[in-house]
Amino acid sequence: MERFIVLYQEWEESERGWGVRPDGYSLHIDAEHHKTYVEKFMKDQHKFFTSSGMSEDAVPDEYSRPSGSPIHVNVSAEVHAQLTARGGDYMGSNFDGIKIDAAHNLVGAPKGLTESPEQPKPAA
């Protein structure tokens, strides 16, 4: 089976009074897509908070952020093709049922990549 290497990034949510918990993952076809996606996500999230009346330097009660550094993982040709068709980035849920094995293979199919042709991007 043909395999492709993509970047896998875990995300976490921080919520005042509750702490930090896992908040899904993202896949990116390369480092440039990863960098652009994370920067846009964080910028859009900040824009959302400030447009809601929060001051520029305030810490929101709840927000998402990357957790650690991305890792290279091996994906199937089908997952790579779907990822490419969506512009090179995909945000997945903790409930997708995927995992990364010891050899850095993505095990399972991300539900959003195999169920629907539309993948929402971070809020503008």
C-alpha positions as CSV (number, residue, x, y, z in Angstrom):
1,M,0.0,0.0,0.0
2,E,1.3,3.4,-1.0
3,R,1.9,5.8,2.0
4,F,2.4,9.6,2.1
5,I,3.9,11.7,4.9
6,V,1.9,14.5,6.4
7,L,2.1,16.6,9.5
8,Y,-0.2,15.7,12.5
9,Q,-0.8,18.4,15.1
10,E,-2.6,17.8,18.4
11,W,-4.7,20.7,19.8
12,E,-5.8,21.5,23.3
13,E,-8.5,23.7,24.9
14,S,-7.8,25.8,27.9
15,E,-10.8,26.8,30.0
16,R,-10.7,29.0,33.1
17,G,-11.6,27.0,36.1
18,W,-11.5,23.6,34.3
19,G,-7.9,23.4,33.1
20,V,-6.6,22.0,29.8
21,R,-8.0,19.1,27.8
22,P,-7.5,17.6,24.4
23,D,-9.3,19.4,21.6
24,G,-8.8,17.3,18.4
25,Y,-6.0,17.3,15.9
26,S,-5.2,18.7,12.5
27,L,-3.5,17.2,9.4
28,H,-1.4,19.2,6.9
29,I,0.2,18.2,3.7
30,D,3.4,20.1,4.5
31,A,5.1,22.4,6.9
32,E,4.0,25.6,5.1
33,H,0.4,24.5,5.2
34,H,0.8,23.8,8.9
35,K,2.3,27.2,9.6
36,T,-0.3,29.1,7.6
37,Y,-3.2,27.1,9.1
38,V,-2.1,27.6,12.7
39,E,-1.4,31.3,12.2
40,K,-4.8,31.9,10.5
41,F,-6.6,29.8,13.2
42,M,-5.0,31.8,16.0
43,K,-5.6,35.2,14.3
44,D,-9.2,34.3,13.5
45,Q,-9.8,33.2,17.1
46,H,-8.2,36.4,18.4
47,K,-10.3,38.5,16.0
48,F,-13.5,36.7,17.3
49,F,-12.6,37.5,20.9
50,T,-11.8,41.1,20.3
51,S,-14.9,41.6,18.1
52,S,-16.9,40.3,21.1
53,G,-15.7,43.2,23.2
54,M,-12.7,41.6,24.8
55,S,-9.6,43.9,25.1
56,E,-6.6,43.1,23.0
57,D,-4.5,41.9,26.0
58,A,-7.1,40.0,27.9
59,V,-6.9,36.2,28.2
60,P,-10.2,34.6,27.1
61,D,-12.1,32.2,29.5
62,E,-11.8,29.5,26.9
63,Y,-9.6,29.1,23.8
64,S,-7.9,26.4,21.6
65,R,-4.2,26.2,20.7
66,P,-1.7,23.7,19.3
67,S,-0.4,21.2,21.8
68,G,3.3,20.6,21.4
69,S,5.0,20.3,18.0
70,P,3.6,18.6,14.9
71,I,4.9,15.1,14.0
72,H,5.3,13.4,10.7
73,V,2.9,10.6,10.1
74,N,2.2,8.2,7.3
75,V,-1.2,8.2,5.7
76,S,-2.9,6.2,3.0
77,A,-3.1,7.5,-0.6
78,E,-6.9,7.9,0.0
79,V,-6.4,10.2,3.0
80,H,-3.6,12.1,1.3
81,A,-5.9,12.7,-1.8
82,Q,-8.8,13.9,0.4
83,L,-6.5,16.2,2.3
84,T,-5.1,17.6,-0.9
85,A,-8.6,18.1,-2.3
86,R,-9.5,20.1,0.8
87,G,-6.6,22.5,0.3
88,G,-4.0,20.7,2.3
89,D,-5.5,21.1,5.8
90,Y,-8.0,19.3,8.0
91,M,-9.2,19.7,11.6
92,G,-10.4,16.5,13.2
93,S,-12.2,15.6,16.4
94,N,-11.1,13.6,19.4
95,F,-14.1,11.3,18.5
96,D,-12.8,10.4,15.0
97,G,-11.4,7.1,16.3
98,I,-8.0,7.6,14.8
99,K,-4.6,7.0,16.5
100,I,-1.0,7.1,15.7
101,D,0.9,3.8,16.1
102,A,4.5,3.3,17.2
103,A,5.7,3.5,13.5
104,H,3.9,6.9,13.1
105,N,1.2,5.5,10.9
106,L,-2.3,7.1,11.0
107,V,-4.6,4.2,12.0
108,G,-8.2,4.7,11.1
109,A,-9.8,7.1,8.6
110,P,-10.6,10.6,9.8
111,K,-14.4,10.8,9.5
112,G,-14.5,14.2,8.0
113,L,-12.1,13.3,5.2
114,T,-14.2,10.3,4.2
115,E,-17.8,11.4,4.9
116,S,-18.2,14.9,3.4
117,P,-16.6,16.9,0.7
118,E,-16.9,20.2,2.6
119,Q,-14.5,21.0,5.5
120,P,-15.1,24.2,7.4
121,K,-12.1,26.5,7.9
122,P,-11.5,28.5,11.1
123,A,-14.0,31.3,11.5
124,A,-13.1,34.5,9.7
